[in-house]
Amino acid sequence: MTGSIKNPMSIREKIEEIEKNFFSEKACLSSASRGRVRPEKLHPLRTDFQRDRDRIIHCKSFRRLKHKTQVFLAPFGDHYRTRLTHALEVSQIARTIAKALRLNEDLTEAIALSHDLGHTPFGHAGEAILSNILPGGFTHADQSLRVVDKLEYDGKGLNLTYEVRDGIAKHSKGKGDILSEKKDDMPVTLEGQIVRASDVIAYVNHDIDDAVRAGVIKNSDIPDKLVRIFGKWHASRIDRMVEDVVRSSLKIELKRITMSDEVAEGVSDLRQFLYERVYFNPASSEELKKTEKIITDLYTHILEKPGDLVKPYPEGDSLERRVGDAIAGMTDLYALRLYEQIFFPCSWPVL
């Protein structure tokens, strides 16, 4: 038939066209991704970053985050954060910023949901212990990248795009600068930089909320200077930080994601307050010693008797490294059950 369209645009192509027309010129377009390690046929409905997000949500490591400690070890209470709820809160904050700046929300969400996939059981205490035990050390950011590259899908990995992998690898700042001006320290995309900022915004606020709920601190303990900057309540603090990131980044024409000096200093001070009053609270020291014993004993035992607990992949990696994978992948509940099974005496059957 004359005048017919032989090759109509796919839904994915229409979405990519919308991105080109609507997004900021500084956004990372789905159609401009640097691609995957293993090239794949493009999907008719979803962009590459949508596919990454979906793979992350459906992988086993993501589901295990629901039983991994955020701050408080094995808390009795349904309202304390876990690694899963932390990832969701980071995603919500990051998507709000990305949308306000007309950046790629799908890419932002994929990085946010996957940034902690490599976290150990028992929170940062578990990470510190594995770092001391494993030859070559351990960081949760490197492990998160290892999970998506080499461990998921029975060693095949998720084959994510370069931009998502880069955002995962560079999301963590420890006690360093939240948003460094050193280019090599920061994600290559503005979307990855948003997640880096949103991670801190999420945890300094929800960790205060959980610490107050646990009775470790009171709202009145927060320094007056920080209350003046951010307000008194959880919602007002987040709102102030998010608005500041948006306005400050627009002010420099999206050359990078940034905060005003006042807010950046305030967030750093709030983080320091948490380190002193919550993360290294003397009341938790005995529990952290128990955590150290559990992980150390499990590592020693599994190294001697790996059995089915250690996977045969990644091929060529040392046994020590793969034992580290096994322990890092455990939930708090699984690690405790396994420890009990291995080291606690069982009742003898009575005939």
C-alpha positions in Angstrom: 0.0 0.0 0.0 1.4 3.4 -0.9 2.2 5.8 1.8 2.3 3.1 4.5 4.9 3.2 7.3 7.2 0.2 7.0 9.0 0.6 10.3 6.9 2.4 12.9 8.7 3.5 16.0 8.7 1.0 18.9 7.4 2.1 22.3 11.0 2.2 23.6 12.0 4.5 20.7 9.1 6.8 21.6 10.2 6.9 25.2 13.8 7.7 24.1 12.4 10.5 21.9 10.5 11.9 24.8 13.7 11.9 26.9 15.5 13.9 24.1 12.8 16.4 23.9 12.1 16.9 27.7 15.2 16.1 29.7 17.9 18.6 30.4 20.9 18.6 28.0 23.0 17.5 31.0 20.9 14.3 31.5 22.1 10.9 30.6 19.8 9.7 27.9 18.9 6.0 27.7 19.8 6.0 24.0 23.2 7.3 24.8 24.3 4.7 27.3 27.8 3.3 26.9 26.2 -0.1 26.9 26.8 -3.4 28.6 29.8 -5.7 28.9 27.8 -8.3 26.9 25.8 -6.6 24.1 22.1 -7.4 24.1 19.3 -6.8 21.6 17.3 -3.7 22.5 13.8 -4.3 24.1 10.7 -3.2 22.2 9.1 -1.6 25.3 11.7 -0.7 27.9 14.8 1.5 27.7 18.1 0.0 28.9 17.9 1.8 32.2 14.4 0.5 32.8 15.6 -3.0 32.2 18.4 -2.5 34.6 16.0 -1.3 37.3 13.7 -4.3 36.7 16.6 -6.8 36.9 17.7 -5.3 40.2 14.2 -5.5 41.7 13.8 -9.1 40.7 17.2 -10.4 41.8 17.7 -12.5 45.0 20.2 -10.1 46.5 17.6 -7.3 46.5 15.1 -9.5 48.3 17.6 -10.4 51.0 18.0 -6.7 51.9 14.7 -6.9 53.9 16.5 -9.0 56.6 19.8 -7.1 56.7 20.6 -4.6 59.4 20.7 -0.9 58.7 21.8 0.3 62.2 20.1 -1.6 65.0 21.0 -5.3 65.2 17.9 -7.6 65.2 15.6 -4.9 66.5 12.3 -5.9 68.2 9.9 -3.7 66.4 8.4 -3.5 62.9 9.3 0.1 62.2 13.1 0.1 62.3 14.8 0.5 58.9 16.4 -2.4 57.1 18.7 -2.2 54.1 15.6 -2.7 51.9 13.7 0.2 53.3 16.8 2.3 53.2 17.2 1.6 49.5 13.6 2.6 48.9 14.0 5.8 50.8 17.2 6.6 48.9 15.3 5.9 45.7 12.4 8.2 46.6 14.7 11.1 47.5 16.9 10.6 44.4 13.9 10.4 42.1 12.5 13.7 43.5 15.8 15.5 42.8 16.2 13.9 39.4 12.7 14.9 38.3 13.1 18.5 39.6 16.3 18.8 37.6 14.9 17.1 34.4 17.5 14.3 34.7 17.0 10.6 34.0 14.7 9.2 36.7 15.0 5.6 35.5 18.8 5.6 35.7 18.7 7.3 39.1 16.3 4.7 40.4 18.3 1.8 39.2 21.5 3.1 40.9 19.6 3.9 44.1 17.9 0.5 44.4 21.2 -1.4 43.8 23.7 0.6 45.7 23.8 -1.6 48.8 23.3 -5.0 47.3 26.7 -6.0 48.6 26.2 -5.0 52.2 27.0 -7.6 54.9 24.8 -8.9 57.6 24.9 -6.8 60.8 25.4 -3.5 59.0 28.6 -1.6 59.0 29.9 -3.7 61.9 29.8 -6.7 59.6 31.6 -4.8 56.8 34.4 -3.7 59.2 34.9 -7.3 60.4 35.0 -8.8 56.9 37.4 -6.0 55.9 39.8 -7.2 58.6 39.4 -10.9 57.8 39.5 -11.0 54.0 42.9 -10.9 52.2 42.7 -7.6 50.3 40.0 -6.2 52.5 36.3 -5.6 51.8 34.0 -2.7 51.0 30.3 -2.9 50.4 30.5 -0.7 47.3 33.0 -3.0 45.6 30.9 -6.0 46.8 27.7 -4.5 45.3 29.4 -4.2 42.0 30.7 -7.8 42.4 27.1 -9.0 43.1 25.7 -7.5 39.9 28.7 -8.4 37.7 29.7 -11.9 38.9 27.4 -13.4 41.5 23.8 -13.0 40.5 22.1 -15.4 38.2 24.4 -18.3 39.2 27.5 -16.4 38.3 26.4 -14.8 35.0 25.6 -11.5 36.6 22.9 -9.0 35.7 24.9 -7.4 32.8 23.9 -3.9 33.8 24.8 -0.8 31.8 28.1 1.1 32.4 26.3 4.1 34.0 24.5 2.0 36.6 27.6 0.1 37.5 29.6 3.3 37.8 27.0 4.8 40.1 27.1 1.7 42.3 30.9 1.7 42.5 31.1 5.4 43.5 28.1 5.9 45.7 29.9 5.5 49.0 31.8 8.2 50.7 32.3 6.9 54.3 33.4 9.9 56.4 34.7 11.7 53.3 33.2 14.5 51.3 29.6 13.9 50.5 29.9 15.5 47.1 33.6 15.7 46.2 34.9 18.2 43.7 37.5 15.6 42.6 36.2 14.2 39.4 37.7 10.8 39.8 35.8 10.3 43.1 32.4 11.0 41.7 30.0 9.1 39.4 30.3 10.1 35.8 26.6 10.9 35.5 24.7 13.6 37.4 22.2 10.8 38.2 24.8 8.8 40.0 25.9 12.0 41.9 22.2 12.5 42.9 22.2 9.0 44.5 25.5 9.7 46.3 23.8 12.8 47.9 20.5 11.0 48.5 22.2 8.1 50.3 23.5 10.5 53.0 20.3 12.5 53.1 18.3 9.3 53.7 20.5 7.7 56.3 21.2 10.8 58.5 17.5 11.3 58.8 16.1 7.8 59.2 19.0 6.8 61.5 18.0 9.7 63.8 14.4 8.6 63.6 15.3 5.0 64.5 17.7 6.1 67.3 14.9 8.2 68.9 12.5 5.3 68.6 15.1 3.1 70.3 15.7 5.5 73.1 19.3 5.9 72.2 18.9 9.7 71.8 16.1 12.3 72.1 15.2 14.9 69.6 16.3 17.5 72.1 19.9 16.1 71.8 20.3 17.3 68.2 22.5 20.4 68.4 20.6 23.8 68.2 22.7 24.9 65.2 21.4 21.9 63.2 17.8 22.5 64.3 18.1 26.1 63.1 19.4 24.9 59.7 17.1 21.9 59.1 14.1 22.3 61.3 13.0 20.1 64.2 11.3 17.3 62.4 12.2 14.4 60.1 10.2 15.7 57.2 11.4 19.3 57.5 15.1 18.1 57.5 14.7 16.0 54.4 12.8 18.8 52.6 15.4 21.4 53.4 18.2 19.1 52.2 16.5 18.1 48.9 15.5 21.7 48.1 19.0 22.8 48.7 20.5 20.2 46.4 18.1 21.2 43.6 18.6 24.9 44.0 22.4 24.7 44.4 22.8 22.4 41.4 20.7 24.7 39.2 22.7 27.7 40.4 25.8 26.3 38.9 23.9 25.2 35.7 24.2 21.5 36.5 28.0 21.4 36.1 27.7 18.9 38.9 25.3 18.0 41.8 26.1 20.1 44.8 24.9 21.6 48.1 25.2 25.1 49.6 28.1 25.5 52.0 25.7 25.8 54.9 23.8 22.7 54.2 26.8 20.6 53.2 28.5 21.5 56.5 25.2 20.9 58.4 24.8 17.4 56.9 28.4 16.6 57.7 27.9 17.7 61.3 24.7 15.7 61.6 26.6 12.6 60.3 29.3 13.2 62.9 26.7 13.5 65.6 25.4 10.1 64.6 28.8 8.5 64.6 29.4 9.8 68.2 26.0 9.3 69.7 24.6 6.3 67.8 26.9 4.3 65.6 29.7 4.1 68.2 27.4 4.3 71.3 29.1 2.5 74.2 25.8 0.7 74.9 26.2 -1.2 71.6 29.9 -2.3 72.1 29.0 -5.6 73.7 26.6 -6.5 70.9 29.3 -5.6 68.3 31.7 -8.0 70.0 29.1 -10.7 69.6 28.8 -9.8 65.9 32.5 -10.0 65.4 32.6 -13.5 66.9 29.7 -14.8 64.8 31.3 -13.6 61.5 34.8 -14.6 62.4 33.7 -18.1 63.5 31.6 -18.6 60.4 34.4 -17.5 58.2 36.9 -19.9 59.8 34.4 -22.8 59.8 33.3 -22.3 56.1 36.9 -21.9 55.0 37.7 -25.4 56.5 34.4 -27.0 55.4 33.0 -25.0 52.4 30.5 -27.6 51.3 27.5 -26.2 49.5 27.8 -22.8 51.2 30.6 -21.7 48.8 29.7 -21.3 45.1 32.1 -22.6 42.4 32.0 -19.1 40.8 33.5 -16.7 40.0 36.0 -19.0 38.3 39.6 -18.4 39.2 38.8 -16.5 42.5 40.3 -17.7 45.7 38.4 -19.8 48.2 38.9 -17.0 50.7 37.2 -14.5 48.4 34.3 -16.9 47.7 33.8 -17.5 51.4 33.6 -13.7 51.8 30.9 -13.7 49.1 28.9 -16.4 51.0 29.1 -14.4 54.3 28.4 -11.0 52.7 25.3 -12.5 51.0 23.8 -13.7 54.3 20.9 -12.0 56.0 21.2 -11.4 59.8 18.6 -14.1 60.4 20.4 -16.7 58.2 23.8 -15.9 59.8 22.4 -16.4 63.3 20.6 -19.6 62.3 23.7 -21.0 60.7 25.9 -20.1 63.7 23.4 -21.9 66.0 23.3 -25.0 63.7 27.1 -25.2 63.5 28.2 -24.3 67.1 25.2 -24.9 69.4 24.7 -28.5 70.8 21.5 -30.2 69.6 19.2 -32.4 71.7 20.0 -36.1 71.4 17.1 -38.3 70.2 15.7 -40.3 73.1 14.5 -43.7 72.2 
